[in-house]
């Protein structure tokens, strides 16, 4: 019988398979475990604060995805340049959806633009997001771990909803920096995204909100750099 905290390293050291009691999920385990190990390393060797460790981890993840992010923002700039031609095609083939789709694809191909290029970095980061979500929910190491001031438990929601609101603000700023979508319906959907994400994040673990918040802040800096270089 074992009676104690579900600390992965302690359970693993017993060598009887008790570490499986820390359930990160079948496929998310392979993402959650490296994230937990990295967080514990940063906590034990760099900073004695899991909140700061999450910020450092966010920066490391962003550095890994930096080249992909650059391509994404460059793709969005190229899409912006095509907006006038896309508007002409929509007006010309407004009654023929199939022909409009063909002409749009031909336009993308002629200018070597990937219409999905701007979404790729977010899609790739979604597994990392869910891996960290599982880590913050089930890793005992992060329970009751403070960041600063009002955030005294990174595995619980922000009691005053300050970080989710700031996170929503960074999403709104990032959206304003992004070239407008050519499709009017898509533009309306994107307008509500910061609000939807803010509501979603209100009850998420504060550590996860901090990760997404600082990911947005770094992304804003990267996007500003790309926009200045392209102008």
C-alpha positions as CSV (number, residue, x, y, z in Angstrom):
1,X,0.0,0.0,0.0
2,X,1.2,3.5,-0.8
3,X,-0.1,6.5,1.0
4,X,1.3,9.8,-0.2
5,X,1.3,12.5,-3.0
6,X,0.9,11.5,-6.6
7,X,4.4,12.8,-7.4
8,X,5.5,11.1,-10.6
9,X,9.2,10.9,-9.7
10,X,8.4,9.4,-6.3
11,X,5.9,6.8,-7.7
12,X,8.3,5.9,-10.5
13,X,11.2,5.3,-8.0
14,X,9.1,2.6,-6.3
15,X,9.4,0.6,-9.6
16,X,6.0,-1.1,-9.3
17,X,4.1,0.8,-12.0
18,X,2.4,3.3,-9.6
19,X,3.5,6.2,-11.8
20,X,0.6,5.2,-14.1
21,X,-1.8,6.5,-11.4
22,X,-0.9,10.0,-12.7
23,X,-3.3,9.8,-15.7
24,X,-2.3,12.3,-18.4
25,X,-4.3,10.3,-21.0
26,X,-3.2,7.8,-23.5
27,X,-1.8,10.0,-26.3
28,X,-1.4,13.3,-24.4
29,X,0.9,11.5,-21.9
30,X,3.8,11.7,-24.4
31,X,3.4,15.5,-24.5
32,X,2.5,16.1,-20.8
33,X,5.4,14.1,-19.4
34,X,8.2,16.0,-21.2
35,X,6.5,19.3,-20.3
36,X,6.3,18.2,-16.6
37,X,9.9,17.1,-16.7
38,X,11.0,20.4,-18.3
39,X,9.0,22.4,-15.7
40,X,10.5,20.5,-12.8
41,X,14.0,21.0,-14.2
42,X,13.4,24.7,-14.6
43,X,12.0,24.9,-11.1
44,X,14.8,22.9,-9.5
45,X,17.7,24.4,-11.5
46,X,16.7,27.9,-12.7
47,X,13.9,29.5,-10.7
48,X,12.1,28.4,-7.6
49,X,8.7,29.4,-9.0
50,X,6.6,27.2,-11.3
51,X,4.9,30.3,-12.7
52,X,8.2,31.8,-13.9
53,X,9.1,28.3,-15.2
54,X,5.9,28.2,-17.3
55,X,6.9,31.6,-18.8
56,X,10.4,30.3,-19.6
57,X,8.9,27.2,-21.1
58,X,6.6,29.3,-23.2
59,X,9.6,31.2,-24.5
60,X,11.4,28.0,-25.3
61,X,8.4,26.6,-27.2
62,X,8.1,29.9,-29.1
63,X,11.8,29.8,-30.1
64,X,11.2,26.3,-31.5
65,X,8.2,27.4,-33.5
66,X,9.9,30.8,-34.5
67,X,10.7,29.9,-38.1
68,X,7.2,28.5,-38.6
69,X,5.7,31.7,-37.2
70,X,7.7,33.8,-39.5
71,X,6.4,31.9,-42.5
72,X,2.9,32.2,-41.2
73,X,3.1,36.0,-40.8
74,X,4.7,36.4,-44.2
75,X,1.9,34.3,-45.7
76,X,-0.7,36.6,-44.1
77,X,1.1,39.6,-45.6
78,X,1.0,38.0,-49.0
79,X,-2.7,37.2,-48.6
80,X,-3.3,40.9,-47.7
81,X,-1.7,41.9,-51.1
82,X,-4.1,39.6,-52.9
83,X,-7.3,41.1,-51.3
84,X,-8.2,43.5,-54.2
85,X,-7.9,40.6,-56.8
86,X,-9.9,38.3,-54.5
87,X,-12.6,40.9,-54.2
88,X,-12.8,41.2,-58.0
89,X,-13.1,37.5,-58.3
90,X,-15.9,37.3,-55.7
91,X,-17.8,40.0,-57.6
92,X,-17.3,38.4,-61.0
93,X,-18.2,34.9,-59.9
94,X,-20.7,35.6,-57.1
95,X,-23.3,33.3,-58.8
96,X,-20.9,30.5,-59.5
97,X,-19.3,29.1,-56.4
98,X,-17.4,26.3,-58.1
99,X,-15.8,28.7,-60.6
100,X,-15.0,31.1,-57.8
101,X,-13.2,28.3,-55.9
102,X,-11.2,27.3,-59.0
103,X,-10.2,30.9,-59.7
104,X,-9.2,31.5,-56.1
105,X,-7.0,28.4,-56.1
106,X,-5.4,29.5,-59.4
107,X,-4.7,32.9,-57.9
108,X,-3.1,31.4,-54.8
109,X,-1.0,29.1,-57.0
110,X,0.1,31.9,-59.3
111,X,1.4,34.0,-56.4
112,X,2.7,30.9,-54.5
113,X,0.5,31.7,-51.4
114,X,-0.8,29.1,-49.0
115,X,-4.3,30.2,-47.7
116,X,-3.8,28.0,-44.7
117,X,-0.3,29.2,-43.9
118,X,-1.5,31.7,-41.3
119,X,-3.3,29.0,-39.3
120,X,-0.6,26.3,-39.2
121,X,1.4,27.5,-36.2
122,X,-1.8,27.6,-34.0
123,X,-2.8,24.2,-35.2
124,X,0.6,22.7,-34.4
125,X,0.6,24.3,-30.9
126,X,-2.9,22.9,-30.0
127,X,-1.4,19.5,-28.9
128,X,1.2,21.4,-26.7
129,X,-1.7,23.4,-25.3
130,X,-3.6,20.3,-24.3
131,X,-0.5,18.6,-23.0
132,X,0.2,21.5,-20.7
133,X,-3.5,21.5,-19.7
134,X,-3.2,17.9,-18.6
135,X,0.0,18.7,-16.8
136,X,-1.5,21.5,-14.8
137,X,-4.6,19.6,-13.9
138,X,-3.0,16.3,-12.8
139,X,0.6,17.1,-11.7
140,X,0.7,17.3,-7.9
141,X,3.9,19.4,-8.1
142,X,1.9,22.4,-9.4
143,X,-0.9,22.3,-6.9
144,X,-0.9,25.4,-4.7
145,X,2.2,26.7,-6.5
146,X,2.0,30.5,-6.6
147,X,3.2,33.0,-9.2
148,X,2.8,36.4,-7.6
149,X,0.3,38.3,-5.5
150,X,-3.3,37.0,-6.2
151,X,-2.2,33.9,-8.1
152,X,-1.4,31.4,-5.4
153,X,-2.4,28.2,-7.2
154,X,-1.3,27.6,-10.8
155,X,-3.6,24.6,-11.1
156,X,-6.7,26.6,-10.2
157,X,-8.4,29.4,-12.1
158,X,-7.4,33.1,-11.6
159,X,-9.7,34.1,-8.7
160,X,-10.1,37.7,-10.0
161,X,-10.1,36.8,-13.8
162,X,-7.3,39.3,-14.4
163,X,-5.1,37.1,-16.5
164,X,-7.9,35.8,-18.8
165,X,-9.0,39.4,-19.5
166,X,-5.5,40.5,-20.3
167,X,-5.1,37.4,-22.5
168,X,-8.3,38.4,-24.3
169,X,-6.8,41.9,-24.8
170,X,-3.6,40.5,-26.3
171,X,-5.7,38.4,-28.7
172,X,-7.7,41.5,-29.7
173,X,-4.4,43.4,-30.4
174,X,-3.0,40.5,-32.3
175,X,-6.1,40.4,-34.4
176,X,-5.9,44.1,-35.2
177,X,-2.3,43.5,-36.4
178,X,-3.4,40.7,-38.6
179,X,-4.5,41.5,-42.2
180,X,-8.3,41.4,-42.5
181,X,-9.8,38.3,-43.9
182,X,-11.2,38.6,-47.4
183,X,-14.3,36.5,-46.7
184,X,-16.8,38.7,-44.8
185,X,-18.2,35.7,-42.8
186,X,-14.7,34.8,-41.7
187,X,-14.0,38.4,-40.7
188,X,-17.1,38.4,-38.5
189,X,-16.1,35.1,-36.9
190,X,-12.6,36.4,-36.2
191,X,-14.1,39.5,-34.6
192,X,-15.6,37.3,-31.9
193,X,-12.6,35.0,-31.3
194,X,-11.1,37.1,-28.5
195,X,-14.4,37.2,-26.6
196,X,-14.9,33.5,-27.1
197,X,-11.4,32.6,-25.9
198,X,-11.7,35.0,-22.9
199,X,-14.9,33.3,-21.8
200,X,-13.4,29.8,-22.3
201,X,-10.2,30.7,-20.3
202,X,-12.1,32.2,-17.3
203,X,-12.1,28.8,-15.5
204,X,-9.0,27.3,-17.0
205,X,-6.0,26.7,-14.7
206,X,-4.2,30.1,-14.3
207,X,-0.9,28.4,-15.3
208,X,-2.4,27.6,-18.7
209,X,-3.7,31.1,-19.1
210,X,-0.2,32.5,-18.3
211,X,1.2,30.2,-21.0
212,X,-1.3,31.4,-23.6
213,X,-1.0,35.0,-22.5
214,X,2.8,35.1,-22.8
215,X,2.6,33.1,-26.1
216,X,0.4,35.9,-27.4
217,X,2.8,38.6,-26.2
218,X,5.8,37.0,-27.9
219,X,3.7,36.5,-31.0
220,X,2.7,40.2,-31.1
221,X,6.4,41.1,-30.9
222,X,7.2,38.6,-33.7
223,X,4.4,39.8,-35.9
224,X,5.4,43.5,-35.3
225,X,8.9,42.6,-36.5
226,X,7.7,40.9,-39.6
227,X,5.3,43.7,-40.5
228,X,8.0,46.4,-40.0
229,X,10.5,44.4,-42.1
230,X,7.9,43.9,-44.9
231,X,6.8,47.6,-45.0
